[in-house]
Amino acid sequence: MKSTFKILSSQEYKRTYFPYLEEEILSNSNALQVYEIERYLKGILIPALSYRTSFSFLIIVTHGAVKQCINNEIHTISQGECAHISEGVWTDTQFVSEDVSGYVLAYESNIYTQYSLFQGKQVEFNYTPFYKLSSYDFEATIASLNLLKNELNLPQSRANVYLPLFYSILSRLNTYAQENRVSGREVEIVHYFKKLVNQFHIENRAVSFYAEKLHLSENYLNRCVKHITSKSAKQWINEVSIEHSQLLLRDLTLDIAEIAYAMRYPSPSYFSKIFKKIRGISPISYRHSLFS
């Protein structure tokens, strides 16, 4: 039995989806990286399989457009807008316009620890996948990104300079997360619920498992997820699981039964039933559509 898809590191992600990038970018393994979209994202293979990464990244567009799918939700990022893809979520780039420009900012989770050490306190940010910035905040974000990119390109590493620049960007976005949320607690719960689902959906598809992990009642977790996403917690779990199975269906060496058992479904017929309920077609029909 082949293993299911792993979460990609920064270098694995670039070498899988950006075969024509120059070696300087391909070999960069720094915990914080900034690139111009026109130098980076325009080289991505489209259509690409959905993937998960061990790092988070921002896409900020100054001209043109990028279409990014984040956990089954499609966001078109145009001038003055930003997408934030958190580590571990399912995502893929579906479209990049020929005239696109802007920035991609990638960062590892340990960057939080580094900043906390400098600040002498723990820092927290609220996660939102899409931002439409005001003219002032957009221009200020671009200015910060330019400074950060130039700082990271210097031969000497000055964490005491570039970390505050990076966190000024996240702090600015954080004001939008605070303004746009219906309830801060609900958004935080749903954010951590999604991260847990991405991590455990193969072994555990019971809502009670995630409620226990979050120290919540099952009813309250369901209510939060429904309020924020308009989907039930169970539906969200099933959709993440089926999206993962769609990646396995691209591997013609695996039959439907192998995939069903790899995804820990009790039987191939039950897997097919859930797949059809979520996607509207059977796994076999979906596989045929990929190669017809």
Residue pairs with C-beta under 8 A, 6 or more apart in sequence:
1 258
1 261
1 262
2 251
2 253
2 254
2 262
4 202
4 244
4 248
4 262
4 263
5 51
5 52
5 244
5 247
5 248
7 52
7 53
7 54
7 87
7 88
8 16
8 51
8 52
8 53
8 54
9 53
9 54
9 55
10 28
10 29
10 33
10 53
10 54
10 55
10 106
10 108
11 26
11 27
11 28
11 29
13 51
13 53
13 55
14 21
14 25
14 26
15 26
16 51
17 44
17 45
17 48
17 51
18 25
18 26
18 40
18 43
18 44
18 45
19 43
19 45
20 43
21 40
21 43
25 35
25 39
25 40
30 152
31 107
31 108
31 110
31 111
31 114
32 105
32 106
32 107
32 108
32 111
32 148
32 152
32 162
32 166
33 105
33 106
33 107
33 152
34 103
34 104
34 105
34 106
34 145
34 148
34 149
34 152
35 41
35 103
35 104
35 149
36 101
36 102
36 103
36 104
37 59
37 61
37 66
37 96
37 100
37 101
37 102
37 103
37 104
38 100
38 101
38 102
40 104
41 59
41 66
41 93
41 96
41 100
41 104
42 96
42 100
44 93
44 96
46 93
46 94
46 95
46 96
47 92
47 94
48 92
48 93
49 92
49 247
49 250
50 69
50 90
50 91
50 92
50 243
50 246
50 247
51 90
51 91
51 92
52 87
52 88
52 89
52 90
52 91
52 198
53 85
53 87
53 88
53 91
54 87
54 88
54 108
55 87
55 106
55 107
55 108
55 109
56 84
56 85
56 86
56 87
56 106
56 107
56 108
56 109
57 84
57 85
57 104
57 105
57 106
57 107
58 82
58 83
58 84
58 85
58 103
58 104
58 105
58 106
58 169
58 173
59 66
59 68
59 77
59 82
59 83
59 85
59 102
59 103
59 104
60 77
60 81
60 82
60 102
60 103
60 104
60 105
60 141
60 142
60 145
61 77
61 78
61 79
61 80
61 81
61 82
61 100
61 101
61 102
62 79
62 101
62 102
62 103
62 142
63 79
63 99
63 100
63 101
63 102
64 78
64 79
64 96
64 97
64 98
64 99
64 100
64 101
64 102
65 76
65 77
65 78
65 95
65 96
65 97
65 100
66 76
66 77
66 83
66 93
66 95
66 96
66 97
66 100
66 102
67 74
67 75
67 76
67 77
67 93
67 94
67 95
67 96
68 74
68 75
68 77
68 83
68 85
68 91
68 92
68 93
68 94
69 75
69 90
69 91
69 92
69 93
69 94
70 83
70 85
70 89
70 90
70 91
70 129
70 130
71 89
71 90
71 91
71 129
71 194
71 240
72 90
72 239
72 240
72 243
73 129
74 94
75 83
75 129
75 130
77 83
77 130
80 132
80 133
80 135
80 138
81 130
81 131
81 132
81 133
82 130
82 131
82 133
82 141
82 173
83 129
83 130
83 131
84 127
84 128
84 129
84 130
84 131
84 173
85 91
85 129
86 127
86 129
86 191
86 195
87 109
88 195
88 198
88 199
89 194
89 195
89 198
90 198
90 240
90 243
90 244
103 142
103 145
103 149
105 145
105 148
105 166
105 169
107 166
111 163
111 166
112 123
114 159
114 163
115 123
115 163
115 164
115 166
115 167
116 122
116 123
118 159
118 160
118 163
118 164
123 167
125 170
125 171
125 173
125 174
125 177
126 174
126 177
126 178
126 181
126 184
126 187
126 188
126 191
127 177
127 187
127 191
128 173
128 176
128 177
128 180
128 181
128 187
131 173
131 176
131 177
133 141
133 176
137 172
137 175
137 176
140 172
141 169
141 172
141 173
144 165
144 168
144 169
144 172
145 169
147 165
148 162
148 165
148 166
148 169
151 158
151 161
151 162
151 165
152 162
177 187
178 184
181 187
182 227
182 228
183 227
186 224
186 227
186 228
187 228
189 214
189 216
189 221
189 224
189 225
190 224
190 225
190 228
190 229
192 214
193 210
193 214
193 221
193 224
193 225
193 233
193 236
194 236
196 210
196 213
196 214
197 210
197 236
197 237
197 240
198 240
200 209
200 210
201 237
201 240
201 241
201 244
202 241
202 244
202 262
202 263
202 264
203 264
204 210
205 234
205 237
205 238
205 241
205 264
207 218
207 221
207 222
207 233
207 234
207 237
208 218
210 221
210 233
210 237
211 217
211 218
211 220
211 221
214 221
216 224
221 233
222 232
222 233
222 234
225 231
225 232
225 233
225 236
226 232
226 233
229 236
231 239
238 274
238 277
238 278
239 278
241 263
241 274
242 274
242 275
242 278
242 279
244 263
245 259
245 263
245 271
245 275
245 283
246 279
246 286
248 254
248 259
248 262
248 263
249 259
249 283
249 286
249 287
249 290
250 287
250 290
252 287
252 291
254 262
256 268
256 271
256 272
256 283
256 284
257 268
259 271
259 283
260 267
260 268
260 270
260 271
260 272
261 268
263 271
265 271
265 274
271 283
272 282
272 283
272 284
275 281
275 282
275 283
275 286
276 282
279 286
281 289
